[in-house]
């Protein structure tokens, strides 16, 4: 009989989902993908939604493949997803309607509406979260303003991973790391312990917004064993007695848990559709500086906080690729990277977080329009468009790094980049060049690795986050990029700062 431990990590991102088998032999962790499926929004007459029932089918398919085809003897299963989106349950525990996609337009104008009800400073004081119209707080406010009948019958609010965990285990709770992304949580309140509890929700803020507070459930910490797989699910997938574990249910929480760092003076970027750049702290920082720089405090594993900024990441490239595909031209991401590498550097720059870039659509046209509006050379070729997007992203990394170091009062190096975006070698090198810092990339499957090591912590197989990171360092290769930038990058950064000031 093998002493190998096996866990299944279910990782749902904004573009795709995977079921990843993690196998730990006592020294090294090995990951293998057993199922991958696309994920994306579905447009209905009332707006943009997630295809939640198809996702649920794919989750069960991943479990079935792991157990029946890969013959895995699973010790646990854990699920993580993107942040901020949610489902509402009625008194019978039934899902009231399809969860909305965070890029839906119903939150247009909701930041301004929120500030009419509660001053911006007070919202930040109670939540410590970056202001983005896609946050759960503004999605809920849109329902209040629109007099949604769903709010009248809702009994329970569950974020996306918590909804799937409820369907897996029967337990209606919100996990700490994902709860903190909603901007409905007060990180200064005592964190949940093993006993959980409803403490932590920013009840005074929610009441002022007119959002019903009874819908917010118990909060549990990362690494909570929620129970065993429900009998109906267990019978369908062919396994019984399987513990369902809440890892860090926010995918970035899992990714940061797997950063192969030693010490504390490092920065990280979880690179994918979004780039989430920050530092790991033991407590939130909520002050005038973090408000001014619009930084965020999100919960992590092992009592940590992720002090970071959400940056629009490879979404710009993804939308360009989709636009060209609709026009009949199919390119791989490698194709686009090679085109960008051959384009002239530092000709035009954009702010990746410009509001017009948020929603799906013709991204190449939007990038060109931005450059025209700001009196820059307008990128013409596909390589020029992609190069503009990647260089702009690298310059935004430098801006965020400087803000983090200003608040923390110390230099952060190296920059660890983890996640799927590490496969874009050009962006990794541009990040090193723009910031002047050594960049260490890997593992690519950081989210799945962090999911698995949190499950191992939950079941007592490893003792700490530090031990989990040691396992990651021992198990996965990394690639280091040395900065090669010079005066040309300083000049481009000066233009970037001037552009941001011009845009306000």
Secondary structure, DSSP 8 states (H G I E B T S, - for coil): ----EEEEEEEE-SSEEEEEEEEE-SS-EEEEEEEEEE--EEEETTEEEE-HHHHHHHHHHHHHIIIIIS---EEEEEEEE-SS-EEEE-TTS-B-S--B-TT-GGGTTHHHHHHHHS-HHHHHHHH-----TTSHHHHHHHHHHTT-HHHHH--EEEEHHHHHHHHHHS---EEHHHHGGGT-B-TTS----TT--STTB-HHHHHHHT--STTB--EE-TTEEEEE--HHHHHHHT--S-EEEE--SBHHHHHHHT----SS--EEEEESSEEEEEEEESS---SHHHHHTT-EEEE-GGG-EEEEEEEE-THHHHHHHHHHHHTT----HHHHHHHHHHS-TTS----TT-GGGSSSS-HHHHHHHHHHHTT-----SHHHHHHHHHHHHHHHHHHHHHHHHHHHTS----EEEESGGGG-HHHHHHHHHHHTS-EEE--TTHHHHHHHHHHHHHTTSS--HHHHHHHHHHHS--EEE-----HHHHHHHHHHHHHHHHH-
